């Protein structure tokens, strides 16, 4: 049961609305219908993702291809957040990010960088790239931003390491703490709620990651729904510190509870 009816909904994408099967995006059963019910209800929503391998425009196109009718302005990602931060502070970034989002940073002067930005660079997490990033962190007073800190993700039914382990290694060796631009940062959820014109206490987050999605959102003051899809594991229901407001079978079940709560 939810403690009160949410005035807005935040929802993860991967593992909640879709999965990847053989590198192809596939809508999770009944997730398209659930998303349509949410849209028809008139409750405002934002899709919150830690995906740092695609722009919000590319993610919207991927979702539209598999049946979701969504625009890029309804999606918040670590990439969109850090780009705004760089603009506001006139930074010169050094970036270790996925090649698919590298163009997002081409607009900025990257000579003599004053900040370091690391996202899910996948195969570009080479020893050379990590060493270069490490030297920048220990070689000056540069602020360190990471585009999420998740431990792992599900890809084509296989669990794979996420950016979090690379961030942890850089933090350990450089002794410089990264500021998280994505989940589970409270600032990320606060910004998502602000996009809805609501306070976190009026919002519910739906996710498959007990720590980044549910724990992060609840720390920010939101209600949190954990769905049993995506990376969910049975042990997540017995997490030592994160106690979801609700555990739902899937996003359809989650939306059904949200809409029926008085």
C-alpha positions in Angstrom: 0.0 0.0 0.0 1.1 3.6 -0.7 1.0 6.0 2.2 -0.8 8.6 0.1 -1.9 9.1 -3.5 1.1 10.4 -5.6 0.6 13.7 -7.5 3.4 12.7 -9.9 5.3 9.7 -11.0 9.0 9.1 -11.7 9.8 5.9 -13.5 12.9 4.1 -14.5 13.3 2.9 -18.1 15.6 -0.2 -18.4 14.3 -3.1 -16.3 10.9 -1.4 -15.8 9.6 -0.4 -19.2 11.9 -2.4 -21.4 14.7 -5.0 -21.4 17.5 -5.7 -23.8 17.3 -9.1 -25.6 20.3 -9.8 -27.8 21.1 -6.1 -27.9 17.5 -5.4 -29.1 15.1 -3.4 -26.9 11.9 -5.3 -26.0 9.0 -3.9 -24.0 8.4 -5.7 -20.8 5.0 -7.5 -20.8 2.1 -5.1 -20.2 4.5 -2.1 -19.8 3.2 -0.3 -22.9 -0.4 -0.7 -21.6 0.7 0.5 -18.1 2.4 3.6 -19.6 -0.7 4.4 -21.6 -2.8 4.1 -18.5 -0.5 6.6 -16.7 -0.6 9.0 -19.6 -4.4 8.8 -19.9 -4.8 9.4 -16.2 -3.4 12.9 -16.5 -0.9 12.3 -13.6 2.4 14.1 -14.6 5.4 11.9 -15.1 9.1 12.0 -15.8 11.2 9.0 -16.9 14.4 8.9 -14.8 17.3 6.9 -16.1 20.9 6.4 -15.3 21.6 5.6 -18.9 24.6 7.6 -19.9 25.2 5.8 -23.3 22.4 7.7 -25.1 21.1 11.2 -25.3 17.5 11.8 -24.1 16.5 12.3 -27.8 18.0 8.9 -28.7 16.3 7.2 -25.7 12.9 8.7 -26.7 13.3 7.3 -30.2 14.2 3.9 -28.9 11.1 3.8 -26.7 8.9 5.0 -29.5 10.1 2.2 -31.7 8.8 -0.4 -29.3 5.4 1.2 -28.6 5.9 4.0 -26.1 4.7 7.4 -27.0 7.2 9.7 -25.2 9.2 12.8 -26.0 12.7 13.7 -24.9 11.5 16.5 -22.6 9.9 13.8 -20.5 13.2 12.1 -19.8 15.9 13.1 -17.3 19.4 11.5 -17.5 22.8 12.1 -16.0 24.0 13.4 -19.4 21.3 16.1 -19.6 22.0 17.1 -16.0 25.8 17.4 -16.3 25.5 19.3 -19.6 23.4 21.9 -17.8 25.9 22.0 -14.9 28.7 22.7 -17.3 26.8 25.5 -19.1 25.8 27.2 -15.8 29.4 27.1 -14.5 31.2 27.7 -17.8 33.4 24.7 -17.1 36.0 23.1 -19.3 35.4 19.3 -19.0 37.6 16.3 -19.4 35.1 13.5 -20.3 35.4 9.8 -20.3 32.0 8.8 -21.6 30.4 6.6 -24.2 31.1 7.5 -27.8 27.3 7.7 -28.4 27.1 10.8 -26.2 30.5 12.4 -26.9 28.9 14.9 -29.2 26.9 16.4 -26.3 30.2 17.7 -25.0 31.7 18.9 -28.3 30.2 22.3 -27.7 32.5 22.9 -24.7 36.1 24.0 -24.5 38.0 20.9 -23.3 41.5 22.4 -23.2 43.1 22.6 -19.7 40.0 20.9 -18.1 38.8 22.2 -14.7 36.4 19.3 -14.1 36.4 15.5 -14.7 33.3 13.8 -16.0 33.0 10.0 -16.1 30.0 8.0 -17.5 29.4 4.5 -18.6 32.2 4.4 -21.3 31.8 0.6 -21.7 34.7 -0.7 -23.9 36.5 2.6 -23.6 37.2 1.9 -19.9 40.8 0.9 -20.9 43.8 1.0 -18.6 45.1 3.9 -20.5 41.9 5.9 -20.2 41.5 5.1 -16.5 45.1 6.2 -15.9 44.7 9.5 -17.7 41.5 10.2 -15.7 43.3 9.3 -12.5 46.2 11.6 -13.2 43.9 14.5 -13.8 42.2 13.9 -10.5 45.4 13.8 -8.5 47.1 16.5 -10.5 45.0 19.4 -9.6 41.9 20.8 -7.8 39.4 19.4 -10.3 35.8 18.6 -9.3 34.9 15.0 -10.1 31.4 14.2 -11.5 30.1 10.8 -12.2 27.0 10.0 -14.4 25.5 7.5 -12.0 27.0 5.0 -9.6 25.0 1.8 -10.2 26.7 -1.5 -9.5 25.5 -3.5 -12.5 22.8 -3.8 -15.1 20.9 -6.4 -17.1 21.7 -6.8 -20.8 20.2 -9.6 -22.8 19.6 -11.6 -19.7 23.2 -11.2 -18.5 24.3 -9.1 -15.6 27.1 -6.6 -16.5 29.3 -4.2 -14.5 28.0 -0.7 -14.4 30.0 2.6 -14.1 30.0 2.4 -10.3 32.9 0.0 -10.0 35.1 2.2 -12.2 34.1 5.3 -10.1 34.9 3.5 -6.9 38.4 2.6 -8.2 39.1 6.2 -9.3 37.9 7.5 -5.9 40.0 5.0 -4.0 43.2 5.7 -5.9 42.8 9.5 -6.3 41.2 10.2 -2.9 38.8 12.5 -4.7 35.1 11.9 -4.1 32.8 12.0 -7.1 29.6 14.0 -7.1 26.8 11.9 -8.6 24.7 13.5 -11.4 22.3 10.6 -11.6 20.6 8.1 -9.3 20.8 7.6 -6.3 21.7 11.3 -5.8 18.9 13.2 -3.9 19.7 16.2 -6.1 18.8 14.1 -9.2 15.4 13.2 -7.7 14.8 16.7 -6.5 15.4 18.0 -10.0 13.1 15.4 -11.5 10.3 16.4 -9.0 10.9 20.0 -9.9 10.3 19.2 -13.6 6.8 18.1 -12.4 6.4 21.3 -10.4 6.1 19.1 -7.3 8.0 18.4 -4.0 9.5 14.9 -3.6 7.0 14.0 -0.9 4.2 14.3 -3.5 6.0 11.9 -5.9 6.5 8.2 -6.2 9.5 6.5 -8.0 9.1 3.1 -9.8 12.3 1.2 -10.3 14.0 -2.2 -10.4 17.2 -1.2 -8.6 16.7 -1.3 -4.8 19.6 1.0 -4.1 19.8 3.5 -6.9 16.1 3.8 -7.8 14.2 3.0 -4.6 16.7 3.9 -1.9 17.8 7.1 -3.7 14.3 8.3 -4.2 13.2 7.5 -0.6 16.2 9.3 0.8 15.1 12.3 -1.2 11.6 12.1 0.4 9.7 10.2 -2.4 7.7 7.1 -2.0 9.4 4.1 -3.7 8.0 1.2 -5.6 10.3 -1.8 -6.3 9.2 -3.9 -9.3 10.1 -7.6 -9.7 11.5 -7.1 -13.3 14.8 -6.2 -14.8 17.7 -6.6 -12.3 15.4 -7.4 -9.4 16.6 -10.3 -7.2 14.7 -12.0 -4.4 17.2 -10.7 -1.8 16.3 -7.1 -2.8 12.9 -7.6 -1.0 14.9 -8.1 2.3 17.4 -5.3 1.9 18.9 -4.4 5.3 18.3 -0.6 5.0 16.0 0.1 2.1 12.3 -0.7 2.8 10.2 0.0 -0.3 6.8 1.6 0.1 5.5 -1.1 -2.1 6.9 -4.2 -4.0 5.0 -4.7 -7.2 5.1 -7.6 -9.7 5.7 -5.2 -12.6 5.1 -1.7 -13.8 1.5 -2.5 -14.7 0.8 -3.6 -11.1 2.6 -0.5 -9.8 0.5 1.9 -12.0 -2.7 0.0 -11.0 -1.9 0.6 -7.3 -1.1 4.3 -7.9 -4.3 4.9 -9.9 -6.5 3.1 -7.3 -5.0 4.8 -4.2 -7.4 7.3 -2.7 
